[in-house]
Amino acid sequence: METLKSILYFIVFPGFLFTAIAGILVSWIDRKVTALVQWRVGPPFMQPLYDFVKLLGKETIIPRGSSKFTFLLSPVLSLTSITIVSTMLWHTFIMPSKGFVGDLIVIVYLLVMPSIAIILAGFSSANPLSSIGASREMKLLLSYELPFIISVLVAVINSGNEILMGNILMFQNNNGAIAGSLSGILAFVVAILCMQAKLALVPFDAPEAETEITGGPFIEYSGTPLAIFKLSRWMLLFVLPLFLVGVFWGGFRIEGIDLLWSVLKYVALLVVIILIKNTAPRFRIDQVLKLFWGPITFLAILAVILAYLGV
């Protein structure tokens, strides 16, 4: 009975099915806000679902010379890791005391897996453009991951050296959001920029760069594998802001009026992501490296120092 309950928990709520539906909804919000910024009408509400179903019905073509196993495994790896992160986050939001020590480390680790899946996909496709995209994705991952981890460390320090996600949430419930302090604000800004890069959105979309390398790692994908990759990206767009709300902005509470406030916080963060995407030019990959290994990492380290000083 417990095994069945765990399986349903992972597949239905707050697992795959819930995260997929939320990701599709967030994808529509992204496209709708983008259209409004560009003075367009935008797609109908069900358009992302139509696009996903259409891709499921198309032929899956595996390029000659590719590594078939890695080529097909990569999108599944991305989807699975995001589903696990979403399940862990919602489990913590609902029952903060039921986590395990170090679950924050596990979540940060699993958030790396979608990028690794894209790298594997690019190098397994036997296409020069996909290899270029995978190479850029690797450099992008190496650039933003250090300041991202440092920014999360600020939340750990401010909450009394807690690495249990539930304890960080309870600390914020009792003492206010981590982002309410100077060190928390700096870390939150760093985390938002790193999140933009994790999502590979403008100005950090060099790995895909449709005008240059026509999609990079995804150039050879079609049919169901491409649909899974797209769904994974939509789900990540839902999960990553949720993670930042949990770590820096008081968490996502589901009781009474707190639910409305939590939704507003999430939507505000999502709108910031979309506005950055629509108002910034694309950076070259060398510019991205200089940005994250330079001023962004310096800002993250400054936030850690301030956190140790209690500021």
Secondary structure, 3 states (H helix, E strand, C coil): CHHHHHHHHHHCCCCHHHHHHHHHHHHHHHHHHHHHHCCCCCCCCCHHHHHHHHHHCCCCCCCCCCCHHHHHHHHHHHHHHHHHHHHHHHHHHHCHHHCCCCHHHHHHHHCCHHHHHHHHHHHHCCCHHHHHHHHHHHHHHHHHHHHHHHHHHHHHHHCCCCCCHHHHHHHHHHHCCHHHCHHHHHHHHHHHHHHHHHCCCCCCCCCCCHHHHCCHHHCCCCHHHHHHHHHHHHHHHHHHHHHHHHHHCCCCCCCCHHHHHHHHHHHHHHHHHHHHHHHCCCCCHHHHHHHHHHHHHHHHHHHHHHHHCCC
